[in-house]
Amino acid sequence: MHSALVRVQNVFGFFTTVAFCTAILVALSVTLIPQAPSASIELRNVQVRCFRVKGRPHYHSTKKEEYAHIKFDLSADLTSLFNWNTKQLFVWITATYPSKSPSSPPSQAIIWDVIINSESQKNPSTPFTLYSYLTTPSKPPPKTRRPSKKKQPEIELAPGLIKLKNSKPKYQITDISGQLAGTSNVTLELGWNVQPWVGALIWTMGEGSSWGRWQGVKGGRSQAFDMPPLKVKGVNQEAVKGSGKPQKAAEASPIVK
């Protein structure tokens, strides 16, 4: 007869083997789900300003650096990146421009990012949450005013749909040289990182690339534009290379679900 300790070890070893094999099957199963993300980015406005460098170790420094403030429009459909193994999606926009040194690779700086949780991450279902739901006494719904006829109901977007109009950047960017005014051939690019429950991280697939049933992003890059001079307040869509007539800037109304 085996002792109780040996039996517990056998059961635990069998459990971990089954769990490991199940995790591998779940991670490999997502390769059978087709992915075809698409996005469109347009420049709205860009300003270059000069500020004195602050903070340690520049408390008494008189050095100044130029910072770029870029506004943009973004319309993206990343719903195909969400499946049963997707925990959350990290999305960002980078500003790419040539480096000062011809031998160096292009410089990149993130101007905006967001984390989009999956439905299972937003509303996790566990035995503890079920017990809390059953034991918590129900409360009467609060009294609400009748909605105005002028207000339109908000549209619930599926996870992965992003609609940004004349959005402000989260981060102002600068260069290691401290100079950005007059920089040419600047583009905005969309990138993401899929963080699964189990398995490897999945990074951005460029336009035109494919892997099995996964297709690269369609679009996801703005037209090239030039940074305005330091004395000029800003540059709108007229500065975008190859663009048509400039459109009027709308009010910022970001919607991310």
C-alpha positions in Angstrom: 0.0 0.0 0.0 1.2 3.5 -0.9 1.3 6.0 1.9 -1.0 9.1 1.9 1.9 11.3 1.0 2.7 9.3 -2.1 -0.9 9.3 -3.2 -1.1 13.1 -2.8 2.1 13.5 -4.9 0.7 11.3 -7.6 -2.6 13.2 -7.7 -0.8 16.6 -7.8 1.6 15.4 -10.5 -1.3 14.2 -12.6 -3.1 17.5 -12.1 -0.2 19.6 -13.1 0.4 17.5 -16.2 -3.2 17.9 -17.3 -3.1 21.7 -16.6 0.1 22.1 -18.5 -1.2 20.2 -21.6 -4.5 22.1 -21.5 -2.6 25.5 -21.4 -0.6 24.4 -24.4 -3.7 23.5 -26.4 -5.4 26.8 -25.5 -2.3 28.8 -26.5 -2.1 27.0 -29.9 -5.8 27.1 -30.6 -5.8 30.9 -31.1 -3.7 30.4 -34.3 -6.9 28.9 -35.9 -8.8 32.2 -35.3 -8.5 34.7 -38.2 -7.2 38.1 -37.4 -7.6 41.1 -39.7 -7.1 44.4 -37.7 -7.5 47.8 -39.5 -6.8 51.3 -38.4 -6.7 54.9 -39.8 -4.6 57.7 -38.3 -4.7 61.4 -39.4 -2.8 64.4 -38.2 -4.9 67.2 -36.7 -2.4 69.6 -35.3 1.2 69.8 -34.1 3.0 72.4 -32.1 6.7 72.7 -31.1 7.5 74.6 -27.9 10.7 75.3 -26.1 10.9 74.8 -22.3 13.7 74.9 -19.8 14.8 71.5 -18.5 13.6 70.9 -15.0 14.1 68.3 -12.3 17.1 66.4 -11.0 20.0 67.0 -11.9 18.9 70.1 -13.8 17.7 72.3 -10.9 19.9 75.3 -11.8 20.4 74.4 -15.5 19.6 77.0 -18.2 19.4 74.3 -20.9 16.2 74.4 -23.0 14.7 71.6 -25.1 12.0 71.6 -27.7 8.8 69.5 -27.2 6.2 68.5 -29.8 2.5 68.4 -29.0 0.7 66.3 -31.6 -3.1 66.0 -32.0 -4.6 63.2 -34.1 -7.6 61.3 -35.2 -7.7 57.6 -34.7 -10.3 55.0 -36.0 -9.3 51.4 -35.3 -11.0 48.0 -35.4 -9.0 45.6 -33.3 -11.9 43.3 -32.4 -10.4 40.4 -34.2 -7.5 40.4 -31.7 -9.9 39.4 -28.9 -10.6 35.7 -28.3 -11.1 33.3 -25.4 -7.4 33.5 -24.6 -7.0 37.3 -24.6 -6.6 39.0 -21.3 -6.0 42.6 -22.4 -4.7 44.6 -25.3 -2.0 47.3 -24.9 -2.3 49.8 -27.8 0.0 52.8 -28.5 0.8 55.4 -31.1 4.4 56.3 -31.9 5.8 59.2 -33.8 8.6 58.1 -36.1 11.1 60.5 -37.6 14.7 60.3 -39.1 17.5 60.5 -36.6 20.1 63.3 -36.7 22.8 60.9 -37.5 22.3 59.2 -41.0 23.9 55.9 -39.7 21.4 55.7 -36.8 18.0 54.0 -37.1 14.8 56.2 -37.1 13.8 57.7 -33.8 10.5 56.7 -32.2 8.6 58.2 -29.3 5.2 57.2 -27.9 2.6 60.0 -27.8 -0.5 58.0 -26.7 -1.3 54.6 -25.2 -4.2 52.7 -23.7 -5.0 49.3 -22.1 -8.2 47.6 -23.3 -9.4 44.8 -21.1 -11.4 41.8 -22.4 -14.9 41.1 -21.3 -13.7 38.3 -19.0 -11.2 40.8 -17.4 -13.8 43.5 -16.9 -16.4 41.1 -15.4 -14.5 38.2 -13.9 -16.6 35.2 -12.9 -15.2 33.3 -9.9 -16.8 31.3 -7.1 -16.1 34.2 -4.7 -18.0 36.7 -6.9 -20.9 34.3 -7.3 -21.0 33.9 -3.5 -20.9 37.7 -3.0 -23.7 38.1 -5.6 -26.0 35.5 -3.8 -25.3 36.8 -0.3 -25.5 40.5 -0.9 -29.0 41.9 -0.3 -30.5 43.6 -3.3 -30.9 47.3 -3.1 -33.8 49.3 -4.7 -32.7 51.1 -7.9 -32.0 54.8 -7.3 -34.4 57.3 -8.6 -33.2 58.9 -11.8 -34.5 61.8 -13.8 -36.1 61.3 -17.1 -33.5 61.6 -19.8 -33.7 64.7 -22.0 -34.9 64.2 -25.5 -31.9 66.2 -26.8 -29.3 63.9 -25.4 -28.5 60.8 -27.5 -27.9 57.5 -25.8 -24.3 56.4 -25.6 -23.3 53.5 -27.9 -21.6 50.6 -26.3 -18.6 49.7 -28.4 -17.1 46.2 -28.5 -13.6 45.7 -27.0 -11.1 46.7 -29.6 -13.1 49.5 -31.3 -11.3 52.9 -30.9 -12.8 56.2 -32.0 -10.7 59.3 -31.2 -11.4 62.7 -32.8 -9.0 65.6 -32.4 -7.5 63.8 -29.4 -4.7 65.3 -27.3 -1.6 63.2 -26.8 -0.8 61.7 -23.4 2.9 62.5 -23.8 4.8 65.4 -25.3 7.9 64.1 -27.1 11.4 65.5 -27.4 14.6 64.3 -29.1 18.0 63.4 -27.5 19.5 66.4 -29.3 16.8 68.7 -27.8 15.7 70.0 -31.2 12.6 69.0 -33.0 11.6 72.1 -35.0 11.9 71.6 -38.7 12.1 67.8 -38.5 10.8 66.3 -41.8 9.2 63.0 -42.7 7.4 62.4 -39.4 4.8 59.7 -39.4 2.3 58.4 -36.7 2.1 54.6 -36.4 -0.2 52.3 -34.5 1.1 49.4 -32.5 -0.2 46.9 -30.0 0.7 44.0 -27.8 -1.8 41.1 -27.1 -1.4 39.8 -23.6 -3.0 36.3 -23.3 -4.1 34.4 -20.3 -1.6 31.6 -21.3 1.0 31.6 -24.0 3.4 34.0 -25.6 2.9 37.8 -26.1 1.8 38.8 -29.6 3.2 42.0 -31.1 2.2 44.2 -34.0 2.2 42.7 -37.5 2.9 45.2 -40.2 0.8 45.9 -43.2 1.2 43.3 -45.9 2.6 40.6 -43.6 0.7 37.4 -42.7 1.2 34.3 -40.6 -1.3 31.5 -41.2 -4.8 33.0 -40.7 -3.4 36.1 -39.2 -3.2 39.2 -41.4 -1.1 42.4 -40.7 -2.8 45.6 -39.9 -4.5 47.4 -42.7 -3.5 51.0 -42.6 -2.3 52.1 -39.1 0.1 54.8 -40.5 -0.5 58.4 -41.2 0.9 60.4 -44.1 4.3 62.0 -43.6 4.4 65.6 -42.3 7.0 68.1 -41.2 7.4 69.7 -37.7 6.7 73.4 -37.8 9.4 76.0 -37.0 9.7 77.0 -33.4 8.3 80.5 -33.9 5.1 79.2 -35.7 2.3 78.3 -33.3 1.2 75.2 -35.1 0.6 73.3 -38.4 -2.6 71.7 -39.3 -3.5 69.2 -42.1 -2.3 71.6 -44.8 1.3 70.6 -43.8 0.6 66.9 -44.4 2.3 65.7 -47.6 -0.1 64.7 -50.3 -3.3 65.5 -48.3 -6.3 67.3 -49.8 -8.2 70.2 -48.5 -7.8 70.7 -44.7 -10.8 69.9 -42.5 -12.1 71.9 -39.6 -10.8 70.6 -36.3 -13.6 69.1 -34.2 -13.9 69.0 -30.5 -12.1 66.2 -28.7 -14.4 63.3 -27.9 -12.3 60.2 -27.2 -14.2 56.8 -27.0 -12.3 53.7 -26.1 -14.0 50.4 -25.1 
